[in-house]
Amino acid sequence: MMRRNNTTDRPLPTIEFHYPSHDEIAVMVREAQQMRAQAIRDSARWLWAFLTRRRPEGAPVGRPAAAKA
């Protein structure tokens, strides 16, 4: 592994990171929980609609004819 020599006389810049405040974190967590709850509600509605959809009268309950062949 090669090492690079730092020949500059000036010090390396420090990396600064500003952490969000506790209030900002609480808001982000609340938003994430609301988005998750909405996604679960949407999925449940879709699943309920899929499972309870009306089928045409006289339609076979079993497999379609193409699958039987």
N, CA and C of each residue as an Amber inpcrd file, in Angstrom:
protein
   207
   0.8400000  -1.1680000   0.0000000   0.0000000   0.0000000   0.0000000
   0.8910000   1.2400000   0.0000000   0.5450000   2.2150000  -0.8100000
   1.3640000   3.4190000  -0.9020000   0.8680000   4.4730000   0.0810000
   1.7920000   5.1940000   0.6050000   1.4570000   6.3350000   1.4460000
   1.8250000   7.6010000   0.7100000   0.9920000   8.5830000   0.8680000
   1.3060000   9.8600000   0.2440000   1.8820000  10.7760000   1.3040000
   2.9240000  11.4240000   0.9510000   3.5260000  12.3860000   1.8700000
   2.7960000  13.7060000   1.7620000   2.3940000  14.2200000   2.8900000
   1.7550000  15.5200000   2.9160000   2.8500000  16.5450000   3.1530000
   3.2200000  17.2290000   2.1010000   4.3490000  18.1560000   2.2070000
   3.9140000  19.5870000   2.4810000   2.6370000  19.8070000   2.6520000
   2.1910000  21.1740000   2.8990000   2.4700000  21.5470000   4.3500000
   2.6910000  22.8190000   4.5760000   2.9730000  23.2940000   5.9270000
   1.6980000  23.6800000   6.6740000   0.6130000  23.8250000   5.9650000
  -0.6090000  24.2220000   6.6490000  -1.3220000  22.9850000   7.2190000
  -2.0090000  23.1530000   8.3100000  -2.6810000  21.9930000   8.9160000
  -3.8650000  21.5330000   8.0620000  -4.1980000  20.2780000   8.2180000
  -5.3270000  19.7250000   7.4720000  -6.6230000  20.3300000   7.9990000
  -7.5770000  20.5750000   7.1340000  -8.8390000  21.1510000   7.6080000
  -9.6190000  20.1360000   8.4530000 -10.2670000  20.6230000   9.4550000
 -11.0680000  19.7190000  10.2860000 -12.4450000  19.5670000   9.6500000
 -12.9950000  18.4030000   9.8210000 -14.3220000  18.1170000   9.2840000
 -15.3230000  18.3970000  10.3920000 -16.2810000  19.2350000  10.0890000
 -17.3050000  19.5740000  11.0700000 -18.6220000  18.9540000  10.6520000
 -19.3550000  18.4780000  11.6400000 -20.6760000  17.9280000  11.3870000
 -21.6200000  18.4830000  12.4270000 -22.6950000  19.0420000  11.9730000
 -23.6720000  19.6180000  12.8860000 -24.8200000  18.6320000  13.0580000
 -24.9260000  18.0630000  14.2310000 -25.9860000  17.1070000  14.5140000
 -27.3170000  17.8330000  14.6860000 -28.4040000  17.2030000  14.2630000
 -29.7080000  17.8420000  14.4610000 -30.0610000  17.8630000  15.9490000
 -30.8730000  18.8170000  16.3120000 -31.2810000  18.9220000  17.7160000
 -32.2600000  17.7960000  18.0490000 -32.5260000  17.6240000  19.3330000
 -33.4560000  16.5810000  19.7710000 -34.8600000  16.8430000  19.2310000
 -35.2280000  18.1000000  19.1400000 -36.5440000  18.4360000  18.5940000
 -36.6340000  18.0710000  17.1150000 -35.5670000  18.3520000  16.3630000
 -35.5560000  18.0080000  14.9370000 -35.5990000  16.4940000  14.7470000
 -34.8870000  15.7720000  15.5810000 -34.9050000  14.3060000  15.4940000
 -36.3030000  13.7850000  15.8030000 -36.9520000  14.3470000  16.8210000
 -38.3050000  13.9190000  17.1780000 -39.2820000  14.1630000  16.0310000
 -39.1410000  15.2920000  15.3510000 -40.0130000  15.5940000  14.2140000
 -39.7700000  14.5890000  13.0880000 -38.5060000  14.2830000  12.7940000
 -38.1890000  13.3280000  11.7310000 -38.7280000  11.9380000  12.0570000
 -38.6110000  11.5190000  13.3170000 -39.1180000  10.2100000  13.7260000
 -40.6320000  10.1730000  13.5860000 -41.3120000  11.2360000  14.0090000
 -42.7710000  11.2910000  13.9090000 -43.2140000  11.2220000  12.4450000
 -42.5180000  11.9430000  11.5730000 -42.8560000  11.9020000  10.1470000
 -42.6460000  10.4980000   9.5730000 -41.5690000   9.8540000   9.9610000
 -41.2950000   8.4990000   9.4740000 -42.3730000   7.5280000   9.9520000
 -42.8160000   7.6690000  11.2030000 -43.8610000   6.7980000  11.7260000
 -45.1860000   7.0340000  10.9990000 -45.4800000   8.2900000  10.6780000
 -46.7170000   8.5930000   9.9530000 -46.6790000   8.0310000   8.5390000
 -45.5180000   8.1300000   7.8740000 -45.3940000   7.5780000   6.5170000
 -45.5320000   6.0610000   6.5450000 -44.9520000   5.4290000   7.5630000
 -45.0510000   3.9710000   7.6880000 -46.4990000   3.5610000   7.9230000
 -47.1970000   4.2660000   8.8020000 -48.6000000   3.9580000   9.0830000
 -49.4540000   4.1360000   7.8300000 -49.2020000   5.1800000   7.0590000
 -49.9480000   5.3990000   5.8150000 -49.6940000   4.2780000   4.8230000
 -48.4480000   3.8320000   4.7150000 -48.1260000   2.7360000   3.7940000
 -48.8240000   1.4490000   4.2250000 -48.8700000   1.1950000   5.5270000
 -49.5530000  -0.0070000   6.0200000 -51.0490000   0.0930000   5.7300000
 -51.6460000   1.2720000   5.9500000 -53.0790000   1.4580000   5.6600000
 -53.3590000   1.2370000   4.1730000 -52.5170000   1.8080000   3.3150000
 -52.7150000   1.6420000   1.8700000 -52.5970000   0.1800000   1.4600000
 -51.6300000  -0.5180000   2.0270000 -51.4540000  -1.9370000   1.7040000
 -52.6450000  -2.7560000   2.1820000 -53.1450000  -2.4500000   3.3790000
 -54.2920000  -3.1820000   3.9090000 -55.5280000  -2.9250000   3.0540000
 -55.7350000  -1.6760000   2.6190000 -56.8830000  -1.3670000   1.7530000
 -56.7850000  -2.1180000   0.4330000 -55.5810000  -2.1290000  -0.1450000
 -55.3990000  -2.8260000  -1.4190000 -55.6570000  -4.3160000  -1.2460000
 -55.1260000  -4.9020000  -0.1820000 -55.3060000  -6.3310000   0.0550000
 -56.7780000  -6.6580000   0.2940000 -57.4650000  -5.8320000   1.0830000
 -58.8860000  -6.0650000   1.3450000 -59.6890000  -5.9640000   0.0550000
 -59.3890000  -4.9750000  -0.7730000 -60.0900000  -4.8340000  -2.0520000
 -59.7990000  -6.0250000  -2.9580000 -58.5910000  -6.5190000  -2.9400000
 -58.2280000  -7.6620000  -3.7770000 -58.9520000  -8.9260000  -3.3160000
 -59.0150000  -9.1360000  -2.0110000 -59.6220000 -10.3580000  -1.4860000
 -61.1440000 -10.3380000  -1.5450000 -61.7520000  -9.1780000  -1.5250000
 -63.2090000  -9.1020000  -1.4930000 -63.8030000  -8.6200000  -2.8070000
 -63.0250000  -8.5840000  -3.8600000 -63.5620000  -8.0840000  -5.1290000
 -64.6300000  -9.0420000  -5.6580000 -65.5840000  -8.4780000  -6.3570000
 -66.6750000  -9.2890000  -6.9140000 -66.1960000  -9.9550000  -8.1990000
 -66.5650000 -11.1930000  -8.3270000 -66.2420000 -11.9360000  -9.5390000
 -67.4820000 -11.9880000 -10.4240000 -67.3070000 -12.0450000 -11.7390000
 -68.4740000 -12.1030000 -12.6310000 -69.3190000 -13.3510000 -12.3590000
 -70.6380000 -13.2390000 -12.5870000 -71.5400000 -14.3770000 -12.3950000
 -71.1540000 -15.5140000 -13.3430000 -71.1540000 -16.7160000 -12.8440000
 -70.8690000 -17.8770000 -13.6790000 -69.3870000 -18.1010000 -13.9340000
 -68.5350000 -17.2950000 -13.3540000 -67.1000000 -17.4850000 -13.5590000
 -66.6410000 -18.6940000 -12.7460000 -65.7650000 -19.4910000 -13.3150000
 -65.2820000 -20.6610000 -12.5660000 -64.5000000 -20.2220000 -11.3250000
 -64.6980000 -20.9410000 -10.2440000 -64.0320000 -20.5970000  -8.9980000
 -62.6130000 -21.1470000  -8.9810000 -62.4010000 -22.2590000  -9.7010000
 -61.0920000 -22.9050000  -9.6970000 -60.1040000 -22.2030000 -10.6070000
 -59.1610000 -23.0000000 -11.1090000 -58.1390000 -22.4520000 -12.0000000
 -58.7330000 -22.0950000 -13.3550000 -58.1570000 -21.1170000 -14.0560000
 -58.6460000 -20.7850000 -15.3960000 -58.4180000 -21.9370000 -16.3710000
 -59.1570000 -21.9140000 -17.4590000 -59.0720000 -23.0010000 -18.4430000
 -57.6720000 -23.1250000 -19.0300000 -56.9860000 -22.0270000 -19.2060000
 -55.6420000 -22.0890000 -19.7890000 -54.6960000 -22.8270000 -18.8620000
 -54.8940000 -22.7220000 -17.5750000 -54.0050000 -23.3950000 -16.6350000
 -54.3000000 -24.8880000 -16.5620000 -55.5400000 -25.2920000 -16.8960000
 -55.9060000 -26.7090000 -16.8340000 -55.3230000 -27.4850000 -18.0030000
 -55.0950000 -26.8390000 -19.1170000 -54.6250000 -27.5150000 -20.3300000
 -53.1840000 -27.9550000 -20.2260000
